[in-house]
Amino acid sequence: MTNWRSLSGRASAGEVWAEVNAVPQRLTIKPGDERHVVGCPGPGTAYDPSKPAAAQRTNCSYTYARSSATQPGGSYRVRVTVTWGGTWRGSDGSGGALPPLTRSTTFRLRVTEAQGLYG
């Protein structure tokens, strides 16, 4: 993920203001095979085509056991969720922690497989 970063905002009316700081805390991936969930305490590591697959396994990795050919539409339905935490403060000195907030997106992913014969 290239845009894993904190977000801040401030609203004001005259001399009164409120400020919010939100921090992404966890990435959860449901790869669409109905059996697995991958949870990561950060954004994970982007795939690097110059490295072998075995050198890229992390706690955020997932390897599909089968192609998506037999799935509806020929692709897996992947759901990615980011859990945010944050704090707020006001011009009167008040403030505190915000409850966790989740945002999700779903997309289709086509997975192919290659088979080889060993003799």
Phi and psi restraints in degrees (range 20) as a CNS / XPLOR table:
assign (resid 1 and name C) (resid 2 and name N)
       (resid 2 and name CA) (resid 2 and name C) 1.0 -90.7 20.0 2
assign (resid 2 and name N) (resid 2 and name CA)
       (resid 2 and name C) (resid 3 and name N) 1.0 -15.5 20.0 2
assign (resid 2 and name C) (resid 3 and name N)
       (resid 3 and name CA) (resid 3 and name C) 1.0 -115.7 20.0 2
assign (resid 3 and name N) (resid 3 and name CA)
       (resid 3 and name C) (resid 4 and name N) 1.0 33.3 20.0 2
assign (resid 3 and name C) (resid 4 and name N)
       (resid 4 and name CA) (resid 4 and name C) 1.0 -79.0 20.0 2
assign (resid 4 and name N) (resid 4 and name CA)
       (resid 4 and name C) (resid 5 and name N) 1.0 101.2 20.0 2
assign (resid 4 and name C) (resid 5 and name N)
       (resid 5 and name CA) (resid 5 and name C) 1.0 -157.2 20.0 2
assign (resid 5 and name N) (resid 5 and name CA)
       (resid 5 and name C) (resid 6 and name N) 1.0 162.1 20.0 2
assign (resid 5 and name C) (resid 6 and name N)
       (resid 6 and name CA) (resid 6 and name C) 1.0 -71.4 20.0 2
assign (resid 6 and name N) (resid 6 and name CA)
       (resid 6 and name C) (resid 7 and name N) 1.0 152.1 20.0 2
assign (resid 6 and name C) (resid 7 and name N)
       (resid 7 and name CA) (resid 7 and name C) 1.0 -125.6 20.0 2
assign (resid 7 and name N) (resid 7 and name CA)
       (resid 7 and name C) (resid 8 and name N) 1.0 140.3 20.0 2
assign (resid 7 and name C) (resid 8 and name N)
       (resid 8 and name CA) (resid 8 and name C) 1.0 -129.8 20.0 2
assign (resid 8 and name N) (resid 8 and name CA)
       (resid 8 and name C) (resid 9 and name N) 1.0 152.1 20.0 2
assign (resid 8 and name C) (resid 9 and name N)
       (resid 9 and name CA) (resid 9 and name C) 1.0 -152.0 20.0 2
assign (resid 9 and name N) (resid 9 and name CA)
       (resid 9 and name C) (resid 10 and name N) 1.0 155.1 20.0 2
assign (resid 9 and name C) (resid 10 and name N)
       (resid 10 and name CA) (resid 10 and name C) 1.0 -141.6 20.0 2
assign (resid 10 and name N) (resid 10 and name CA)
       (resid 10 and name C) (resid 11 and name N) 1.0 135.7 20.0 2
assign (resid 10 and name C) (resid 11 and name N)
       (resid 11 and name CA) (resid 11 and name C) 1.0 -124.4 20.0 2
assign (resid 11 and name N) (resid 11 and name CA)
       (resid 11 and name C) (resid 12 and name N) 1.0 142.8 20.0 2
assign (resid 11 and name C) (resid 12 and name N)
       (resid 12 and name CA) (resid 12 and name C) 1.0 -142.2 20.0 2
assign (resid 12 and name N) (resid 12 and name CA)
       (resid 12 and name C) (resid 13 and name N) 1.0 153.6 20.0 2
assign (resid 12 and name C) (resid 13 and name N)
       (resid 13 and name CA) (resid 13 and name C) 1.0 -139.2 20.0 2
assign (resid 13 and name N) (resid 13 and name CA)
       (resid 13 and name C) (resid 14 and name N) 1.0 102.6 20.0 2
assign (resid 13 and name C) (resid 14 and name N)
       (resid 14 and name CA) (resid 14 and name C) 1.0 67.1 20.0 2
assign (resid 14 and name N) (resid 14 and name CA)
       (resid 14 and name C) (resid 15 and name N) 1.0 -126.0 20.0 2
assign (resid 14 and name C) (resid 15 and name N)
       (resid 15 and name CA) (resid 15 and name C) 1.0 -92.3 20.0 2
assign (resid 15 and name N) (resid 15 and name CA)
       (resid 15 and name C) (resid 16 and name N) 1.0 -2.0 20.0 2
assign (resid 15 and name C) (resid 16 and name N)
       (resid 16 and name CA) (resid 16 and name C) 1.0 -94.2 20.0 2
assign (resid 16 and name N) (resid 16 and name CA)
       (resid 16 and name C) (resid 17 and name N) 1.0 134.6 20.0 2
assign (resid 16 and name C) (resid 17 and name N)
       (resid 17 and name CA) (resid 17 and name C) 1.0 -145.6 20.0 2
assign (resid 17 and name N) (resid 17 and name CA)
       (resid 17 and name C) (resid 18 and name N) 1.0 160.5 20.0 2
assign (resid 17 and name C) (resid 18 and name N)
       (resid 18 and name CA) (resid 18 and name C) 1.0 -137.6 20.0 2
assign (resid 18 and name N) (resid 18 and name CA)
       (resid 18 and name C) (resid 19 and name N) 1.0 141.9 20.0 2
assign (resid 18 and name C) (resid 19 and name N)
       (resid 19 and name CA) (resid 19 and name C) 1.0 -128.6 20.0 2
assign (resid 19 and name N) (resid 19 and name CA)
       (resid 19 and name C) (resid 20 and name N) 1.0 140.3 20.0 2
assign (resid 19 and name C) (resid 20 and name N)
       (resid 20 and name CA) (resid 20 and name C) 1.0 -127.9 20.0 2
assign (resid 20 and name N) (resid 20 and name CA)
       (resid 20 and name C) (resid 21 and name N) 1.0 138.9 20.0 2
assign (resid 20 and name C) (resid 21 and name N)
       (resid 21 and name CA) (resid 21 and name C) 1.0 -125.8 20.0 2
assign (resid 21 and name N) (resid 21 and name CA)
       (resid 21 and name C) (resid 22 and name N) 1.0 120.6 20.0 2
assign (resid 21 and name C) (resid 22 and name N)
       (resid 22 and name CA) (resid 22 and name C) 1.0 -113.8 20.0 2
assign (resid 22 and name N) (resid 22 and name CA)
       (resid 22 and name C) (resid 23 and name N) 1.0 137.5 20.0 2
assign (resid 22 and name C) (resid 23 and name N)
       (resid 23 and name CA) (resid 23 and name C) 1.0 -127.3 20.0 2
assign (resid 23 and name N) (resid 23 and name CA)
       (resid 23 and name C) (resid 24 and name N) 1.0 125.4 20.0 2
assign (resid 23 and name C) (resid 24 and name N)
       (resid 24 and name CA) (resid 24 and name C) 1.0 -67.9 20.0 2
assign (resid 24 and name N) (resid 24 and name CA)
       (resid 24 and name C) (resid 25 and name N) 1.0 132.2 20.0 2
assign (resid 24 and name C) (resid 25 and name N)
       (resid 25 and name CA) (resid 25 and name C) 1.0 -115.4 20.0 2
assign (resid 25 and name N) (resid 25 and name CA)
       (resid 25 and name C) (resid 26 and name N) 1.0 -30.0 20.0 2
assign (resid 25 and name C) (resid 26 and name N)
       (resid 26 and name CA) (resid 26 and name C) 1.0 -151.5 20.0 2
assign (resid 26 and name N) (resid 26 and name CA)
       (resid 26 and name C) (resid 27 and name N) 1.0 142.4 20.0 2
assign (resid 26 and name C) (resid 27 and name N)
       (resid 27 and name CA) (resid 27 and name C) 1.0 -114.1 20.0 2
assign (resid 27 and name N) (resid 27 and name CA)
       (resid 27 and name C) (resid 28 and name N) 1.0 127.5 20.0 2
assign (resid 27 and name C) (resid 28 and name N)
       (resid 28 and name CA) (resid 28 and name C) 1.0 -122.7 20.0 2
assign (resid 28 and name N) (resid 28 and name CA)
       (resid 28 and name C) (resid 29 and name N) 1.0 130.5 20.0 2
assign (resid 28 and name C) (resid 29 and name N)
       (resid 29 and name CA) (resid 29 and name C) 1.0 -121.9 20.0 2
assign (resid 29 and name N) (resid 29 and name CA)
       (resid 29 and name C) (resid 30 and name N) 1.0 125.5 20.0 2
assign (resid 29 and name C) (resid 30 and name N)
       (resid 30 and name CA) (resid 30 and name C) 1.0 -104.9 20.0 2
assign (resid 30 and name N) (resid 30 and name CA)
       (resid 30 and name C) (resid 31 and name N) 1.0 105.1 20.0 2
assign (resid 30 and name C) (resid 31 and name N)
       (resid 31 and name CA) (resid 31 and name C) 1.0 -71.7 20.0 2
assign (resid 31 and name N) (resid 31 and name CA)
       (resid 31 and name C) (resid 32 and name N) 1.0 -4.7 20.0 2
assign (resid 31 and name C) (resid 32 and name N)
       (resid 32 and name CA) (resid 32 and name C) 1.0 96.4 20.0 2
assign (resid 32 and name N) (resid 32 and name CA)
       (resid 32 and name C) (resid 33 and name N) 1.0 3.8 20.0 2
assign (resid 32 and name C) (resid 33 and name N)
       (resid 33 and name CA) (resid 33 and name C) 1.0 -96.7 20.0 2
assign (resid 33 and name N) (resid 33 and name CA)
       (resid 33 and name C) (resid 34 and name N) 1.0 9.0 20.0 2
assign (resid 33 and name C) (resid 34 and name N)
       (resid 34 and name CA) (resid 34 and name C) 1.0 66.5 20.0 2
assign (resid 34 and name N) (resid 34 and name CA)
       (resid 34 and name C) (resid 35 and name N) 1.0 0.7 20.0 2
assign (resid 34 and name C) (resid 35 and name N)
       (resid 35 and name CA) (resid 35 and name C) 1.0 -118.4 20.0 2
assign (resid 35 and name N) (resid 35 and name CA)
       (resid 35 and name C) (resid 36 and name N) 1.0 -18.4 20.0 2
assign (resid 35 and name C) (resid 36 and name N)
       (resid 36 and name CA) (resid 36 and name C) 1.0 -124.3 20.0 2
assign (resid 36 and name N) (resid 36 and name CA)
       (resid 36 and name C) (resid 37 and name N) 1.0 149.9 20.0 2
assign (resid 36 and name C) (resid 37 and name N)
       (resid 37 and name CA) (resid 37 and name C) 1.0 -137.6 20.0 2
assign (resid 37 and name N) (resid 37 and name CA)
       (resid 37 and name C) (resid 38 and name N) 1.0 131.9 20.0 2
assign (resid 37 and name C) (resid 38 and name N)
       (resid 38 and name CA) (resid 38 and name C) 1.0 -110.5 20.0 2
assign (resid 38 and name N) (resid 38 and name CA)
       (resid 38 and name C) (resid 39 and name N) 1.0 125.4 20.0 2
assign (resid 38 and name C) (resid 39 and name N)
       (resid 39 and name CA) (resid 39 and name C) 1.0 -118.2 20.0 2
assign (resid 39 and name N) (resid 39 and name CA)
       (resid 39 and name C) (resid 40 and name N) 1.0 137.1 20.0 2
assign (resid 39 and name C) (resid 40 and name N)
       (resid 40 and name CA) (resid 40 and name C) 1.0 -133.1 20.0 2
assign (resid 40 and name N) (resid 40 and name CA)
       (resid 40 and name C) (resid 41 and name N) 1.0 139.2 20.0 2
assign (resid 40 and name C) (resid 41 and name N)
       (resid 41 and name CA) (resid 41 and name C) 1.0 -80.8 20.0 2
assign (resid 41 and name N) (resid 41 and name CA)
       (resid 41 and name C) (resid 42 and name N) 1.0 10.4 20.0 2
assign (resid 41 and name C) (resid 42 and name N)
       (resid 42 and name CA) (resid 42 and name C) 1.0 -160.3 20.0 2
assign (resid 42 and name N) (resid 42 and name CA)
       (resid 42 and name C) (resid 43 and name N) 1.0 -165.1 20.0 2
assign (resid 42 and name C) (resid 43 and name N)
       (resid 43 and name CA) (resid 43 and name C) 1.0 -78.9 20.0 2
assign (resid 43 and name N) (resid 43 and name CA)
       (resid 43 and name C) (resid 44 and name N) 1.0 -8.1 20.0 2
assign (resid 43 and name C) (resid 44 and name N)
       (resid 44 and name CA) (resid 44 and name C) 1.0 82.4 20.0 2
assign (resid 44 and name N) (resid 44 and name CA)
       (resid 44 and name C) (resid 45 and name N) 1.0 -175.8 20.0 2
assign (resid 44 and name C) (resid 45 and name N)
       (resid 45 and name CA) (resid 45 and name C) 1.0 -119.5 20.0 2
assign (resid 45 and name N) (resid 45 and name CA)
       (resid 45 and name C) (resid 46 and name N) 1.0 131.6 20.0 2
assign (resid 45 and name C) (resid 46 and name N)
       (resid 46 and name CA) (resid 46 and name C) 1.0 -65.5 20.0 2
assign (resid 46 and name N) (resid 46 and name CA)
       (resid 46 and name C) (resid 47 and name N) 1.0 146.3 20.0 2
assign (resid 46 and name C) (resid 47 and name N)
       (resid 47 and name CA) (resid 47 and name C) 1.0 -64.8 20.0 2
assign (resid 47 and name N) (resid 47 and name CA)
       (resid 47 and name C) (resid 48 and name N) 1.0 136.1 20.0 2
assign (resid 47 and name C) (resid 48 and name N)
       (resid 48 and name CA) (resid 48 and name C) 1.0 -118.4 20.0 2
assign (resid 48 and name N) (resid 48 and name CA)
       (resid 48 and name C) (resid 49 and name N) 1.0 106.2 20.0 2
assign (resid 48 and name C) (resid 49 and name N)
       (resid 49 and name CA) (resid 49 and name C) 1.0 -62.8 20.0 2
assign (resid 49 and name N) (resid 49 and name CA)
       (resid 49 and name C) (resid 50 and name N) 1.0 -13.3 20.0 2
assign (resid 49 and name C) (resid 50 and name N)
       (resid 50 and name CA) (resid 50 and name C) 1.0 -83.6 20.0 2
assign (resid 50 and name N) (resid 50 and name CA)
       (resid 50 and name C) (resid 51 and name N) 1.0 -7.7 20.0 2
assign (resid 50 and name C) (resid 51 and name N)
       (resid 51 and name CA) (resid 51 and name C) 1.0 -109.6 20.0 2
assign (resid 51 and name N) (resid 51 and name CA)
       (resid 51 and name C) (resid 52 and name N) 1.0 149.6 20.0 2
assign (resid 51 and name C) (resid 52 and name N)
       (resid 52 and name CA) (resid 52 and name C) 1.0 -67.5 20.0 2
assign (resid 52 and name N) (resid 52 and name CA)
       (resid 52 and name C) (resid 53 and name N) 1.0 152.4 20.0 2
assign (resid 52 and name C) (resid 53 and name N)
       (resid 53 and name CA) (resid 53 and name C) 1.0 -56.2 20.0 2
assign (resid 53 and name N) (resid 53 and name CA)
       (resid 53 and name C) (resid 54 and name N) 1.0 -40.4 20.0 2
assign (resid 53 and name C) (resid 54 and name N)
       (resid 54 and name CA) (resid 54 and name C) 1.0 -62.4 20.0 2
assign (resid 54 and name N) (resid 54 and name CA)
       (resid 54 and name C) (resid 55 and name N) 1.0 -26.1 20.0 2
assign (resid 54 and name C) (resid 55 and name N)
       (resid 55 and name CA) (resid 55 and name C) 1.0 -85.0 20.0 2
assign (resid 55 and name N) (resid 55 and name CA)
       (resid 55 and name C) (resid 56 and name N) 1.0 -0.2 20.0 2
assign (resid 55 and name C) (resid 56 and name N)
       (resid 56 and name CA) (resid 56 and name C) 1.0 -114.6 20.0 2
assign (resid 56 and name N) (resid 56 and name CA)
       (resid 56 and name C) (resid 57 and name N) 1.0 11.3 20.0 2
assign (resid 56 and name C) (resid 57 and name N)
       (resid 57 and name CA) (resid 57 and name C) 1.0 -80.1 20.0 2
assign (resid 57 and name N) (resid 57 and name CA)
       (resid 57 and name C) (resid 58 and name N) 1.0 129.7 20.0 2
assign (resid 57 and name C) (resid 58 and name N)
       (resid 58 and name CA) (resid 58 and name C) 1.0 -135.0 20.0 2
assign (resid 58 and name N) (resid 58 and name CA)
       (resid 58 and name C) (resid 59 and name N) 1.0 -178.4 20.0 2
assign (resid 58 and name C) (resid 59 and name N)
       (resid 59 and name CA) (resid 59 and name C) 1.0 -68.5 20.0 2
assign (resid 59 and name N) (resid 59 and name CA)
       (resid 59 and name C) (resid 60 and name N) 1.0 -9.3 20.0 2
assign (resid 59 and name C) (resid 60 and name N)
       (resid 60 and name CA) (resid 60 and name C) 1.0 -101.0 20.0 2
assign (resid 60 and name N) (resid 60 and name CA)
       (resid 60 and name C) (resid 61 and name N) 1.0 3.3 20.0 2
assign (resid 60 and name C) (resid 61 and name N)
       (resid 61 and name CA) (resid 61 and name C) 1.0 -81.2 20.0 2
assign (resid 61 and name N) (resid 61 and name CA)
       (resid 61 and name C) (resid 62 and name N) 1.0 152.3 20.0 2
assign (resid 61 and name C) (resid 62 and name N)
       (resid 62 and name CA) (resid 62 and name C) 1.0 -145.7 20.0 2
assign (resid 62 and name N) (resid 62 and name CA)
       (resid 62 and name C) (resid 63 and name N) 1.0 133.0 20.0 2
assign (resid 62 and name C) (resid 63 and name N)
       (resid 63 and name CA) (resid 63 and name C) 1.0 -117.1 20.0 2
assign (resid 63 and name N) (resid 63 and name CA)
       (resid 63 and name C) (resid 64 and name N) 1.0 123.3 20.0 2
assign (resid 63 and name C) (resid 64 and name N)
       (resid 64 and name CA) (resid 64 and name C) 1.0 -72.2 20.0 2
assign (resid 64 and name N) (resid 64 and name CA)
       (resid 64 and name C) (resid 65 and name N) 1.0 135.5 20.0 2
assign (resid 64 and name C) (resid 65 and name N)
       (resid 65 and name CA) (resid 65 and name C) 1.0 -82.1 20.0 2
assign (resid 65 and name N) (resid 65 and name CA)
       (resid 65 and name C) (resid 66 and name N) 1.0 -22.0 20.0 2
assign (resid 65 and name C) (resid 66 and name N)
       (resid 66 and name CA) (resid 66 and name C) 1.0 -137.7 20.0 2
assign (resid 66 and name N) (resid 66 and name CA)
       (resid 66 and name C) (resid 67 and name N) 1.0 156.3 20.0 2
assign (resid 66 and name C) (resid 67 and name N)
       (resid 67 and name CA) (resid 67 and name C) 1.0 -69.6 20.0 2
assign (resid 67 and name N) (resid 67 and name CA)
       (resid 67 and name C) (resid 68 and name N) 1.0 168.7 20.0 2
assign (resid 67 and name C) (resid 68 and name N)
       (resid 68 and name CA) (resid 68 and name C) 1.0 -90.7 20.0 2
assign (resid 68 and name N) (resid 68 and name CA)
       (resid 68 and name C) (resid 69 and name N) 1.0 9.1 20.0 2
assign (resid 68 and name C) (resid 69 and name N)
       (resid 69 and name CA) (resid 69 and name C) 1.0 -56.6 20.0 2
assign (resid 69 and name N) (resid 69 and name CA)
       (resid 69 and name C) (resid 70 and name N) 1.0 -33.8 20.0 2
assign (resid 69 and name C) (resid 70 and name N)
       (resid 70 and name CA) (resid 70 and name C) 1.0 -92.5 20.0 2
assign (resid 70 and name N) (resid 70 and name CA)
       (resid 70 and name C) (resid 71 and name N) 1.0 0.7 20.0 2
assign (resid 70 and name C) (resid 71 and name N)
       (resid 71 and name CA) (resid 71 and name C) 1.0 -81.4 20.0 2
assign (resid 71 and name N) (resid 71 and name CA)
       (resid 71 and name C) (resid 72 and name N) 1.0 156.4 20.0 2
assign (resid 71 and name C) (resid 72 and name N)
       (resid 72 and name CA) (resid 72 and name C) 1.0 -55.6 20.0 2
assign (resid 72 and name N) (resid 72 and name CA)
       (resid 72 and name C) (resid 73 and name N) 1.0 129.6 20.0 2
assign (resid 72 and name C) (resid 73 and name N)
       (resid 73 and name CA) (resid 73 and name C) 1.0 72.5 20.0 2
assign (resid 73 and name N) (resid 73 and name CA)
       (resid 73 and name C) (resid 74 and name N) 1.0 5.9 20.0 2
assign (resid 73 and name C) (resid 74 and name N)
       (resid 74 and name CA) (resid 74 and name C) 1.0 72.1 20.0 2
assign (resid 74 and name N) (resid 74 and name CA)
       (resid 74 and name C) (resid 75 and name N) 1.0 19.7 20.0 2
assign (resid 74 and name C) (resid 75 and name N)
       (resid 75 and name CA) (resid 75 and name C) 1.0 -148.4 20.0 2
assign (resid 75 and name N) (resid 75 and name CA)
       (resid 75 and name C) (resid 76 and name N) 1.0 155.7 20.0 2
assign (resid 75 and name C) (resid 76 and name N)
       (resid 76 and name CA) (resid 76 and name C) 1.0 -82.4 20.0 2
assign (resid 76 and name N) (resid 76 and name CA)
       (resid 76 and name C) (resid 77 and name N) 1.0 146.8 20.0 2
assign (resid 76 and name C) (resid 77 and name N)
       (resid 77 and name CA) (resid 77 and name C) 1.0 -95.9 20.0 2
assign (resid 77 and name N) (resid 77 and name CA)
       (resid 77 and name C) (resid 78 and name N) 1.0 106.2 20.0 2
assign (resid 77 and name C) (resid 78 and name N)
       (resid 78 and name CA) (resid 78 and name C) 1.0 -98.9 20.0 2
assign (resid 78 and name N) (resid 78 and name CA)
       (resid 78 and name C) (resid 79 and name N) 1.0 136.8 20.0 2
assign (resid 78 and name C) (resid 79 and name N)
       (resid 79 and name CA) (resid 79 and name C) 1.0 -120.8 20.0 2
assign (resid 79 and name N) (resid 79 and name CA)
       (resid 79 and name C) (resid 80 and name N) 1.0 126.7 20.0 2
assign (resid 79 and name C) (resid 80 and name N)
       (resid 80 and name CA) (resid 80 and name C) 1.0 -117.3 20.0 2
assign (resid 80 and name N) (resid 80 and name CA)
       (resid 80 and name C) (resid 81 and name N) 1.0 129.8 20.0 2
assign (resid 80 and name C) (resid 81 and name N)
       (resid 81 and name CA) (resid 81 and name C) 1.0 -126.2 20.0 2
assign (resid 81 and name N) (resid 81 and name CA)
       (resid 81 and name C) (resid 82 and name N) 1.0 134.4 20.0 2
assign (resid 81 and name C) (resid 82 and name N)
       (resid 82 and name CA) (resid 82 and name C) 1.0 -112.0 20.0 2
assign (resid 82 and name N) (resid 82 and name CA)
       (resid 82 and name C) (resid 83 and name N) 1.0 128.5 20.0 2
assign (resid 82 and name C) (resid 83 and name N)
       (resid 83 and name CA) (resid 83 and name C) 1.0 -99.7 20.0 2
assign (resid 83 and name N) (resid 83 and name CA)
       (resid 83 and name C) (resid 84 and name N) 1.0 128.0 20.0 2
assign (resid 83 and name C) (resid 84 and name N)
       (resid 84 and name CA) (resid 84 and name C) 1.0 -108.7 20.0 2
assign (resid 84 and name N) (resid 84 and name CA)
       (resid 84 and name C) (resid 85 and name N) 1.0 146.4 20.0 2
assign (resid 84 and name C) (resid 85 and name N)
       (resid 85 and name CA) (resid 85 and name C) 1.0 -122.9 20.0 2
assign (resid 85 and name N) (resid 85 and name CA)
       (resid 85 and name C) (resid 86 and name N) 1.0 167.1 20.0 2
assign (resid 85 and name C) (resid 86 and name N)
       (resid 86 and name CA) (resid 86 and name C) 1.0 -175.4 20.0 2
assign (resid 86 and name N) (resid 86 and name CA)
       (resid 86 and name C) (resid 87 and name N) 1.0 178.5 20.0 2
assign (resid 86 and name C) (resid 87 and name N)
       (resid 87 and name CA) (resid 87 and name C) 1.0 -135.5 20.0 2
assign (resid 87 and name N) (resid 87 and name CA)
       (resid 87 and name C) (resid 88 and name N) 1.0 161.3 20.0 2
assign (resid 87 and name C) (resid 88 and name N)
       (resid 88 and name CA) (resid 88 and name C) 1.0 -138.0 20.0 2
assign (resid 88 and name N) (resid 88 and name CA)
       (resid 88 and name C) (resid 89 and name N) 1.0 157.9 20.0 2
assign (resid 88 and name C) (resid 89 and name N)
       (resid 89 and name CA) (resid 89 and name C) 1.0 -152.0 20.0 2
assign (resid 89 and name N) (resid 89 and name CA)
       (resid 89 and name C) (resid 90 and name N) 1.0 152.6 20.0 2
assign (resid 89 and name C) (resid 90 and name N)
       (resid 90 and name CA) (resid 90 and name C) 1.0 -120.5 20.0 2
assign (resid 90 and name N) (resid 90 and name CA)
       (resid 90 and name C) (resid 91 and name N) 1.0 166.9 20.0 2
assign (resid 90 and name C) (resid 91 and name N)
       (resid 91 and name CA) (resid 91 and name C) 1.0 -65.7 20.0 2
assign (resid 91 and name N) (resid 91 and name CA)
       (resid 91 and name C) (resid 92 and name N) 1.0 -18.3 20.0 2
assign (resid 91 and name C) (resid 92 and name N)
       (resid 92 and name CA) (resid 92 and name C) 1.0 -87.3 20.0 2
assign (resid 92 and name N) (resid 92 and name CA)
       (resid 92 and name C) (resid 93 and name N) 1.0 5.0 20.0 2
assign (resid 92 and name C) (resid 93 and name N)
       (resid 93 and name CA) (resid 93 and name C) 1.0 92.9 20.0 2
assign (resid 93 and name N) (resid 93 and name CA)
       (resid 93 and name C) (resid 94 and name N) 1.0 -5.6 20.0 2
assign (resid 93 and name C) (resid 94 and name N)
       (resid 94 and name CA) (resid 94 and name C) 1.0 -76.4 20.0 2
assign (resid 94 and name N) (resid 94 and name CA)
       (resid 94 and name C) (resid 95 and name N) 1.0 165.8 20.0 2
assign (resid 94 and name C) (resid 95 and name N)
       (resid 95 and name CA) (resid 95 and name C) 1.0 165.3 20.0 2
assign (resid 95 and name N) (resid 95 and name CA)
       (resid 95 and name C) (resid 96 and name N) 1.0 -178.2 20.0 2
assign (resid 95 and name C) (resid 96 and name N)
       (resid 96 and name CA) (resid 96 and name C) 1.0 162.6 20.0 2
assign (resid 96 and name N) (resid 96 and name CA)
       (resid 96 and name C) (resid 97 and name N) 1.0 -170.3 20.0 2
assign (resid 96 and name C) (resid 97 and name N)
       (resid 97 and name CA) (resid 97 and name C) 1.0 -85.6 20.0 2
assign (resid 97 and name N) (resid 97 and name CA)
       (resid 97 and name C) (resid 98 and name N) 1.0 146.3 20.0 2
assign (resid 97 and name C) (resid 98 and name N)
       (resid 98 and name CA) (resid 98 and name C) 1.0 -95.9 20.0 2
assign (resid 98 and name N) (resid 98 and name CA)
       (resid 98 and name C) (resid 99 and name N) 1.0 149.3 20.0 2
assign (resid 98 and name C) (resid 99 and name N)
       (resid 99 and name CA) (resid 99 and name C) 1.0 -66.9 20.0 2
assign (resid 99 and name N) (resid 99 and name CA)
       (resid 99 and name C) (resid 100 and name N) 1.0 155.3 20.0 2
assign (resid 99 and name C) (resid 100 and name N)
       (resid 100 and name CA) (resid 100 and name C) 1.0 -57.3 20.0 2
assign (resid 100 and name N) (resid 100 and name CA)
       (resid 100 and name C) (resid 101 and name N) 1.0 145.4 20.0 2
assign (resid 100 and name C) (resid 101 and name N)
       (resid 101 and name CA) (resid 101 and name C) 1.0 -128.4 20.0 2
assign (resid 101 and name N) (resid 101 and name CA)
       (resid 101 and name C) (resid 102 and name N) 1.0 133.9 20.0 2
assign (resid 101 and name C) (resid 102 and name N)
       (resid 102 and name CA) (resid 102 and name C) 1.0 -115.6 20.0 2
assign (resid 102 and name N) (resid 102 and name CA)
       (resid 102 and name C) (resid 103 and name N) 1.0 145.0 20.0 2
assign (resid 102 and name C) (resid 103 and name N)
       (resid 103 and name CA) (resid 103 and name C) 1.0 -132.9 20.0 2
assign (resid 103 and name N) (resid 103 and name CA)
       (resid 103 and name C) (resid 104 and name N) 1.0 134.5 20.0 2
assign (resid 103 and name C) (resid 104 and name N)
       (resid 104 and name CA) (resid 104 and name C) 1.0 -129.2 20.0 2
assign (resid 104 and name N) (resid 104 and name CA)
       (resid 104 and name C) (resid 105 and name N) 1.0 157.3 20.0 2
assign (resid 104 and name C) (resid 105 and name N)
       (resid 105 and name CA) (resid 105 and name C) 1.0 -142.1 20.0 2
assign (resid 105 and name N) (resid 105 and name CA)
       (resid 105 and name C) (resid 106 and name N) 1.0 151.3 20.0 2
assign (resid 105 and name C) (resid 106 and name N)
       (resid 106 and name CA) (resid 106 and name C) 1.0 -123.8 20.0 2
assign (resid 106 and name N) (resid 106 and name CA)
       (resid 106 and name C) (resid 107 and name N) 1.0 141.3 20.0 2
assign (resid 106 and name C) (resid 107 and name N)
       (resid 107 and name CA) (resid 107 and name C) 1.0 -148.9 20.0 2
assign (resid 107 and name N) (resid 107 and name CA)
       (resid 107 and name C) (resid 108 and name N) 1.0 163.2 20.0 2
assign (resid 107 and name C) (resid 108 and name N)
       (resid 108 and name CA) (resid 108 and name C) 1.0 -94.7 20.0 2
assign (resid 108 and name N) (resid 108 and name CA)
       (resid 108 and name C) (resid 109 and name N) 1.0 139.3 20.0 2
assign (resid 108 and name C) (resid 109 and name N)
       (resid 109 and name CA) (resid 109 and name C) 1.0 -131.5 20.0 2
assign (resid 109 and name N) (resid 109 and name CA)
       (resid 109 and name C) (resid 110 and name N) 1.0 120.0 20.0 2
assign (resid 109 and name C) (resid 110 and name N)
       (resid 110 and name CA) (resid 110 and name C) 1.0 -87.5 20.0 2
assign (resid 110 and name N) (resid 110 and name CA)
       (resid 110 and name C) (resid 111 and name N) 1.0 127.2 20.0 2
assign (resid 110 and name C) (resid 111 and name N)
       (resid 111 and name CA) (resid 111 and name C) 1.0 -119.3 20.0 2
assign (resid 111 and name N) (resid 111 and name CA)
       (resid 111 and name C) (resid 112 and name N) 1.0 127.0 20.0 2
assign (resid 111 and name C) (resid 112 and name N)
       (resid 112 and name CA) (resid 112 and name C) 1.0 -108.1 20.0 2
assign (resid 112 and name N) (resid 112 and name CA)
       (resid 112 and name C) (resid 113 and name N) 1.0 165.2 20.0 2
assign (resid 112 and name C) (resid 113 and name N)
       (resid 113 and name CA) (resid 113 and name C) 1.0 -137.4 20.0 2
assign (resid 113 and name N) (resid 113 and name CA)
       (resid 113 and name C) (resid 114 and name N) 1.0 151.7 20.0 2
assign (resid 113 and name C) (resid 114 and name N)
       (resid 114 and name CA) (resid 114 and name C) 1.0 -116.9 20.0 2
assign (resid 114 and name N) (resid 114 and name CA)
       (resid 114 and name C) (resid 115 and name N) 1.0 137.9 20.0 2
assign (resid 114 and name C) (resid 115 and name N)
       (resid 115 and name CA) (resid 115 and name C) 1.0 -119.0 20.0 2
assign (resid 115 and name N) (resid 115 and name CA)
       (resid 115 and name C) (resid 116 and name N) 1.0 148.2 20.0 2
assign (resid 115 and name C) (resid 116 and name N)
       (resid 116 and name CA) (resid 116 and name C) 1.0 -131.2 20.0 2
assign (resid 116 and name N) (resid 116 and name CA)
       (resid 116 and name C) (resid 117 and name N) 1.0 158.1 20.0 2
assign (resid 116 and name C) (resid 117 and name N)
       (resid 117 and name CA) (resid 117 and name C) 1.0 -107.8 20.0 2
assign (resid 117 and name N) (resid 117 and name CA)
       (resid 117 and name C) (resid 118 and name N) 1.0 134.1 20.0 2
assign (resid 117 and name C) (resid 118 and name N)
       (resid 118 and name CA) (resid 118 and name C) 1.0 -113.5 20.0 2
assign (resid 118 and name N) (resid 118 and name CA)
       (resid 118 and name C) (resid 119 and name N) 1.0 131.9 20.0 2
